[in-house]
Amino acid sequence: MESNGKHVTLDGTEVAYETGSIYWGEPGTNGQHSFYQLIHQGTKLIPCDFIAFMQPLNPLSRHHDLLLANVFAQAEALAFGKTPQEILAENIPAWLVPHKTFEGNRPSSMIIIERLTPAALGKLVALYEHSVFTQGTIWQINSFDQWGD
């Protein structure tokens, strides 16, 4: 990806707003404890994209079905959260309720692709590359300069 981590506009004027989105991720449930908690319960609003493939490349029993269930559950949890009443209904001790409650209303997108192929991967790269270009255009910065340090 190109870089929108710039502190000046195209004409060299200092920007007065944040630039440069951060992209990271993990396959399947690997990111569960590393950043899903941050996305669900953190103090900074972090928009999230979920990318799922309907057909696995290496079918392993019900493994792929469980991964798909997880991606749908993560998106649902981000959208709707979990109230204290829902937590209590699960017979969770009252002292744990504040730690297990999360508000929801966190933006996410879901991209569902039939199968991971070279063409599908190329389309995903083009999508994110174009989003970087679009952000740079809106922020009036040059996403494609390579001035270095």
N, C-alpha and C positions, 0 to 999 in steps of 0.2 A: 504494500500500500504506500501511497504517497504520504507526505506529512503536512498536517495542518497545525503543527505546533509552532506557530509564528507569533511574534510580538509586535510586528509592524504590518501595515497594510501594503497594498501594491505600490502606493506612492511614498512609502517610507514613514507614514504617520504611525505613532504608537497606538495600539489598539486599547480600548477601554472595556474589553469583554473577554471572556474565556474563549480560547480557540483550541483545537486539537482534541478530538475524541480519542478515547482509549478503547482498543478492541482486544478482547481476550476471550478465551473459551476453553472448554474441555469436552471430550466425547462422552456421551451417556451420562452416567451418574458420578463420574470422577470428580466433578466440581462441587459436589454436594456440600462438603464442609469447608472447602476453600473459599468459595465466593457466593454460593446461593444464599447463605445466611445474610451476607452483606446486602444482597439485592432485595431480599424479603424484609429484613428487619433493620437495616442500617439507616443512618440519618441523612444520607445523600440519595436523592432519587436517581436511579441508574436504569435507563431504558434497556430492555433486553430483547434480543432476537433468539428464537429457538429455531433450529434447522433440523428437520426430521426426514428420514427416508422411509418410504413405505415398504420397500423390499430390501432385505438384508443382503450383503455381499457374501456372508458366511453364516448361513442359518445354524443356530445352536439351540435346539429344543425350543422353549418358549422365551428365550433370552430377548429376542427382538421385540416381542409383544410387551414384555415388561419394560423395556426401554421406551417404547412408544407411550405406554401408560404413564410413565414418569414424566415425559415431556409435556403431555397434556395436563397432568396434575400440577406441574410447576407453573404453567401458564395460568391455570385456573386459580391457584393460590395467590399468584401475583395480582390477579384481577380482583379477587373477592376477599382475600385475607382470611383471618380466623378470629372470631370474637371471643371474649372471655366466657360467654355462655356456651359456645361450642366446645371450648376447652374443658369446662366443668362437666359437660355432658359426656365426656370421654373418661370420666372418673380420675382426672388428673388432680393431684393435691392442690389446694388453693394457693399455697405459697409458690407453686410453679407457674400459675396462670399468667402473670405478667411476662414471664420469660418465653412462653409459648404462643403468646398473642401477637398478631401482626395485622396491620391495617388494610392491606390490599390497595387497590386503586393505583397500582404501579404499572407503568406502560410496558407492554411487550408486544412483539410480533411473532407470528409463527409462519415459517416457510416449510411447506411440505412438498417433497420431491419424490417422484416414483422410485428412483434408484440412483445411487451415486455412480455416475459415469464421467468420463472426461468432459463431455459436453456440459453436463450439469454443473460440474466443478467450475468450468470456465464461465458459465453464466453467473454463478455465485461470486466469483472474483470480480467480474465486470460490474455486478450490482454494487458491491462494496466500494470498488474503485470509483464508480460514478457518484456514490454518496459522498465520498471524500471531495471529489471535484465540486459537487453542488454546495457542500458546506463552505469550501474555500471561496466560491463565487459569492455566496451570501455574506461571508465575513470580509470580503474584499482582500483576500490574501492569496499568495501564489502557492498552491499546493505542490507544485512541480519544481520549484527551485531547489538547487542542491548546493547552497553556499558553504555548507560545512560548519565546523565549530568556530 
